[in-house]
């Protein structure tokens, strides 16, 4: 679901022991957590391994589009939290493009 996620330290001091959390309302994905050991002042960290577990059963039951909110939060070691909220539209199962298309895997050896 996430293609890239970057945490930026816009402050003038390093930040240590950050916790990044992704969650959704309604919960169409399992809450996912990442830990960042340190971000230097004025720098950024791109998170790797952005795999999130979707609630496929819930998504497959959607008969009409539904609005969802993706919440991304970053909490510092002293408990300060910054959040970003993103509105998402969940499509009904009959609106998913390519669901009935066959998938072909092509292997290329370089």
Order of alpha helices (4+ residues) and beta strands (2+ residues): beta-beta-beta-beta-alpha-beta-beta
